[in-house]
């Protein structure tokens, strides 16, 4: 039997074997992570800035509006790193950066 799954049997397969695709697509992982983070923090997500497969599932970086100010150019934003498993369950989340809207010095996130 080959390592590929068909749409009929993919519902039952939750494999972490190398070379097999996770149960969630990158887009589904991002949407799930945004939903989970919003539920926990009640903050307004601006969108996913990165989605990466990980050993346990997916790591998604999400930009969030932390503090709305007037004028909006003074808003405070933050980047959150969210880890979800292959079933879309939240494993962990953490705020990695906080910055003013329009800041150009937020730099690249740390690579592990």
N, C-alpha and C positions, 0 to 999 in steps of 0.2 A: 504494500500500500504506500502511496506517495505521501509526502509531508503536507500536501495541499488539502484544504478543506473546501467543501462545496457549500453553497448557501443553505442547503437542506440540513447539513450537520454542524454548521458553524454555531448554532445556538447552544449546543452541548459542549463545545470545545472552549476551554479556558486554559490555553497552553502558554507556558513561559519558555518552551523549547527554543533554542536559537534558530533563527531562520523563519520562524512562523510569525505571522502578524498578530498583534494584540486584538482582543475582541472589539475594542473601540477604535474608530478611526481618529485621526488627529482632530478633525472638526468636532466630532462627538465628545472627545476628551476635553477640548477647550470649553464647549458649551456646558458640560457637566461640572467642570471646575469652577466656572463663573457662577453657576447656580448654587453650588455648595458654599463658595466663599460669600456670596451675597446673603445667603440664609444665615450664616454664622456672624457676619460683621454688620449687616444692615447698611453697608456702604454701597455707593453707586459705582458699578464697574464701568470703565471706559472701553475695555476690550482686552483681548489676549494679545500679548506682545511676542510670545514664543510658546511653542509646544514641542516637547522632545520626548521620544520614547525612553523609558527607563527600565531597569531590571524588574521592578515591581509593577509597572504600568506606564503612567505618563507623568511628566513634570510640566506644569503650565505656569507661565508668568503672566500676571494680570495687572493692568494699570487701573487704579481705583481713585475716585474722587474722595479724598479724606475730609476736606474742609472747604466748603463753598464760601467765597468771599466776594465783596463788591469793591472794585470791578472784578470780573471773572478772571482777568489776567493774574490776579493775586491768589487764586485757588491753590490749595495744597493737594498734591497728588502723591500716590505711593505705588510702589511695585510690590506685589505679593507673589510668592512662589507657592504653588499648590501642587501637592502630590496626590494622585488618585490611582487606585488599583485597576486591574483589567475589567472589573465589573462596574467601575465608576464610583466606587466608595472612597470617601475622603480618608487619606492616610495621615496627612500633615499639611499645615500651611504656616507661612511666616512672612512678615513684612521685611523686605530686604533693603528698601530705600524709601526715603520721603523727600519731596522736592517741590518747589514752586512751579506752577504751570509756565511753560515756555523756557524753563531752564535748559541750557545747552550743555551743562557740565555734569549730567547724571552719569555719564560714562557707561562702559560695558559692565554687565553683571559679572560677578566672580565665577570662574569656571572651576569645577571640582575635578 
